[in-house]
């Protein structure tokens, strides 16, 4: 099964090998660079506090275990989606239903989630696989849900677009654009009522800012000073419409100015930068400082939905009519995963061998989850009449009694 | 026990349930949840519970009451969204695609202990067009995953609100202002009117007359006139539209053989249509008819809207036609 998951190399592997072939090993090159950086990295607290907003920052003060976990989660998200992509493209599993790939946006998910506690809430959208995995979601249950199996997160009721894990504060992915902002504000309101320190994060894309629920969620979060963080993952396209053609704002976070809420943009391809910005927002929220609007500038390597332009073993979708292939390659060159790997290796958090081993292990877990999903049972037909109400079944009105 | 206005009776229910649940929260628009009984007792939920459970203010933002309250409910905290009458459909999309679906869509993971306390205008002369509506409960009842109740008097209003606030599922409580002045004794202590249970207001053998909310008020006004006309009417108020108490309606029409449904909502695809379909299937051969507000928006002039609204006189007239 392993070969089915990401059979081909990621394009960034070419980048790494180019360094290797340049005469000095990539590891020793980056180690030297890391040491040089460490030697000159005397920064004031003010500079640290401001870092992250589009600027690359170091790893100082972050426990190695946490860094490794963040790296592993990005890999897990990447290879789970790549694995499911292969399953869809393979054509042997009769896959059907929605499939919105978030590959390319892992740093946005993992960077934000790294700033959260387990009991914090997230309200996710249709492109939420990476949100779930970053929040600790179980890929076995996710794989099963994509195959509409009984063992899936939603027992086959939801599929890819609606995966939910209430036990982890994941209020759910959602097939409708915009309610995330209301749900997160509501969940934050609940935290306020209960007197907890929980925060709630809403995730939406650049298209999600274009309807009224965005305004309502943010405005009420500001009004009631709710511990809300709205993360607008600006991947440049509302379905296939460039962001510049759907909104008069180029920097979507500027909308926060009108509500007088803190707002900033961050390089969504740099997990440490996202983490820094998210931490700032979370601290402010927990301290009673109200909501923050974060715009992560990121990119969707694949099409909006489905697999147009995607090929087995190749990272990214090419030949799509609304964007250029060179644009896709430009963003893939900024891929957050090799970026973090370089940082971790350069700072001796992990070795190249450990990084390889972690990646292999993740691929193994993904392959196992897909195998288990294949073997799992389909839901019973009449299970469909349950879960409409807490304690009552719905009548099978399609039959005449 | 005393006669109490509907608004006060409902607040009694909310107050009691909020006292028993330390987290229950209500979002609302501009009307502070305050009511005064005829004996001068005051319920002031803001004063008693305060922020954040009863916010000091509320924006004109139906999406927030319902979407925010849904977010609260998703965390396991019971929430009430009190929505004013003029925009009862503004949050329809959220109820349809989120509130009613999330439990099912997530395989039972997400509970929605949410009550939408929907004020409803009713066919009021002088308000015209947008502020004299009725019948939106039929649209909500068409949505899977939610329950819809429509009390027709203060006693039922308090009991249904109490039941709604104890229900595990989202409930929309349609509160027509016409019911507030109906004279019923309302016990001080807490009680439930079970969701899904009809009330047989009067037993009879000639014809079953069914109506809820403001139409039920008109049916009760028609009752003595029907008696004078020599018609033995069985009068039933379903009180809940979803789940509709079909069994009670079918049992009655099996006895009488005639069904007249009175509805202040519109004719096409209104609640009357659903009641008639359910009963006609359950009682083959029954004679059925409906008296509804026409498929036209409500005009302002008294002469027009009064003529359009099914009232006691028209109900008697309809019953006579059916008996003939």
Interface residues (C-beta under 8 A of the other chain):
Chain A: X121 X123 X152 X153 X154 X155 X156 X157 X158 X162 X164 X165 X166 X171 X172 X174 X176 X179 X182 X183 X184 X185 X186 X187 X188 X189 X190 X191 X192 X193 X194 X200 X212 X213 X216 X217 X219 X220 X223 X224 X386 X387 X388 X389 X390 X391 X392 X394
Chain B: X23 X25 X52 X53 X55 X59 X61 X63 X64 X67 X68 X69 X70 X71 X72 X73 X74 X75 X76 X77 X79 X94 X97 X98 X102 X103 X104 X105 X106 X107 X108 X109 X110 X111 X144 X145 X147 X168 X169 X243
